[in-house]
Amino acid sequence: MSAFQVNTPFQGVVKHLIIINVLMFIGTHVLLGQDVFDYERFDYITLGRMQLAAFLPGSAHFEPFQIFTHMFMHGDIGHLLFNMLSIYWFGTMVEMIWGPKRFLFFYLFCGVGAYILQNGVQWWELSKEGFDPTMWNGCSLGASGAVFGILVAYALHFPNMEIRLLFPPIAMRAKYFVPIIAVLELVYGVSGIQSGIAHFAHLGGALFGYLLILYWSGGRIRNY
């Protein structure tokens, strides 16, 4: 997907976030190595770069710093590319109206919100099934939660800007596109149709972002 933006500058916090994410992707592969997972025991033989991903609190692999590091980690090139393009396309315009400090805080806040909702839902689901959540060795990673927060900010401030999907190649106003995507994420998360994707992390980033914008604006959001 892409927004209709011409000559979007590559600068500010957006620039530095993209550089950090790319360096983290390359650096963790080089310095920490690839993880090795034993599917029979459902546990890691070697954590490798996954030691910076997000594990459930109480897990043998959980570390507090993962609450922040997970949002700078990506599984593969496609995952990294999609999130970085989204930050560039949508984050640039949001940073322009907010300034760098507020935008950076918002990005991190949404990333933490994604962690809270994803792991809270995971904990509840495991407990409901009678499984000890502290024995769960799955993890999540990626900037997608923060990206979904940025999408919400973009839709609220630029509701009539068009977002063009690549597949299918159709254009849709942001104020329609983002709610539709949010509903789809909820459907996918509840139904489990797309397993392996942290849908509730996406929703967590969007929800925390929306609430923070309402708090900052006092409920009076300015459109551009």
TAJORA-V54077 format. One record per run of one state. SS is the DSSP state (h for helix, s for strand, l for the rest). FROM is the first residue (numbers start at 0). TO is the last residue. Records with the same first field share a line. If there is no record, write none. Layout:
SS: FROM-TO, FROM-TO
This chain:
l: 0-0, 3-10, 31-34, 38-41, 46-46, 52-52, 55-64, 72-75, 98-98, 128-131, 135-137, 140-142, 157-160, 164-169, 191-197, 217-223
s: 1-2, 35-37, 42-45, 53-54, 138-139, 161-163, 170-172
h: 11-30, 47-51, 65-71, 76-97, 99-127, 132-134, 143-156, 173-190, 198-216
